[in-house]
C-alpha cells in the first residue's frame, strides 16, 4: 500500500516538477508572469494526440516532435504577446493581464478545434504494459515518466550551466541591462526561454494526458493553479526550488489522500502556500539555500 | 451586393421552409439559458440541440395555436453570475413568457429565484440536485432527480452481484456530484451495503491513484462514483491499472453518457448506471427522435439532447393547453396539469412541480462496449 502510494506520488510529483521548472524559468529570466504557459501544457497533450491518431507516429517519435512543435508555437506566441512589454514600467501586472487574455483566447481556440470533451489516446499507443512487483503495479507510461522527466531536466540543467546559450540566458536572468551591454540579444533570449519552457510544459502535458488517459483543453488551467503554488513555495525564479517543491507537493498530496482524506488534498496545498507567503515570502526552498550577501 | 443577394436568398429559403403563419401571428418568446461555452458546454450545448430540434419541429407543424415559438438563447458559460445575468436579460429585454434552463444545478440555485420573483415560470431540464423545484411556485423541474435513479442502480446491482462493501468517490466542488454522494450514502444503507470509505476529488483532477489505491486496500465490492464522464473515464482506466479489476463501478447521473464508454474503452466494462433515457429504447417516438437528431446534427443524441427535446415539447404542450393566455399564472397552471408522452416515457408534474413518474427509469450495464439494459 505505502509503496504503491509513494509511487503514485512520485509520478505526480515528477510531472509537477517538470511543469514548475519551466514556469519558473520564464519568470526568472523574462521577469513576467506568463499565464499562457498553462496552454502549452494542454497543447503538448493535443499535439501528441494528433500525431498519434492522425499520423500514427509511435511514442518514441511523438515525444521529440511534441517538444519541437509546441516549443516553436510557444516561441511565436510569446514573442507576439510579450515583446510589446519590453522595457515598460510595471511589467508584472501588465504581463499578468495580457497573458491572461491570451490564455483565455487560446483555451477557447483549443476548445473549438478539438471539442471541450476529454479525448483519449489510441489503446495501443505508448508503453501500455502493466508490471507488477509484489503489491505494486506500475504502468509502462509511469516508467516512461520516471525516465523522461529526469532526462529532460538533466539536459536543461546541463544546457543552462555549461552551454554558451545557457550561460547567456542565466546572464540575462541575473541582470538584464548588463547582459545587453555585453551584447546578448534579448530577442533571442526571449525566444529561447519560451521554447525551453514550453518544451517542459508540453512534455508534462503529454505525459499526464497519457498517464491519466484524458486530454482536455482546460487541463492547463488546473495545472497553473498548482504551478503557482509550487513556484511560490519553491521560491519565485529558483529552478531547484521548483523542482524540490514540485516533487514534494506531489508526494504530499498523494499521502494526504491516502492516509488522511482526499477532501483535504487541496486544502493542504494552499495552506502550505499561505504559510510560505507568511513566513518565508522568498520561498521555502530558496530560504534554505539563500546566499549570504 | 453578393452578400445582399445571398441574404435575400437565405430569407427566401427560410420563408419557404417554414409554414406561413398568419400575418398577425406574433411569435411566443421563450428564454433558453444553457451552458454553451467552457468546459461544461457539453451538457448545455446538447440540451440546446434537443431544444432547437423540437422548436423547429413545432414551428414546422404550425406552431402553438397558430403562433410560432421564438427562442432567445443565452450562454451561461457554466457560471452562476452569467446565469443570473442571462435570466435577467431574457426576462427584462426579450420579455419571454417562460425560461427553459439553466443547465447545471448550481446555476439553477443562483438564477431561478430571479425568474420566480418576477413571476416568470421556469423549467429546469437537466439539473438533478435535490431542492430545485422548491425554489418557488413558478419553478418546475422536468429531470428526474438522482434520488429516483440511484436506488434503481443499487437495488439491481445488489441483486445481480451481491455487493456488500462499497466506497464512494465524488467531485466535491460540484453540487450535483456532492448530492450524488449523499444519495449513494443514504441508499446504500437502505439496501444493506456497507460504505467503508468516502473519498473526494476536484472536477479538474486527472489523478485518482491515491483514492483508488486506498480502495484496493479496503477490498471493496463496488465503488459508487459521482463524476462527469471525463473524470469518470479516467477513474475507470486508472482503477483497472491499479488492480481493481473485479470491483464494480456504479455511477450517478454523470455516467449516463456514451462518452464514458468512448473515453474509457474496455475499462468501462461492467460499469452500471441508471438513467431516464436510453438510446436503446426502441419505441417509435424515440427512434424518430434519434433519426431527426442525427439528420440535423450528424451525431447521436445523449441524455441531455433527449431532455432538451422532451422539455421543449412539454413546454409546447403546456402553452397549447393554456390556449391564447400567455400570462404567468395561466402558463404555470397549464404546466402543473400537463400530460405528455415523450421520448423518455410518460410525463407529468407532481404537486411539488417535480417529475411525477419514474416508469421510464432504466438501469444499464456496459457490456461489449455498449449500454445494455439490465433488469
Interface residues (C-beta under 8 A of the other chain):
Chain A: X1 X4 X5 X8 X9 X11 X12 X108 X111 X116 X117 X118 X119 X120 X123 X130 X132 X137 X139 X208 X212 X213 X214 X216 X217 X218 X219 X221 X222 X253 X254 X255 X256 X257 X258 X261 X262 X263 X265 X266
Chain B: X37 X38 X39 X40 X41 X42 X172 X199 X200 X201 X202 X204 X205 X206 X207 X208 X209 X210 X211 X213 X214 X217 X229 X230 X231 X233 X234 X237 X238 X241 X242 X243 X259 X263 X265 X266
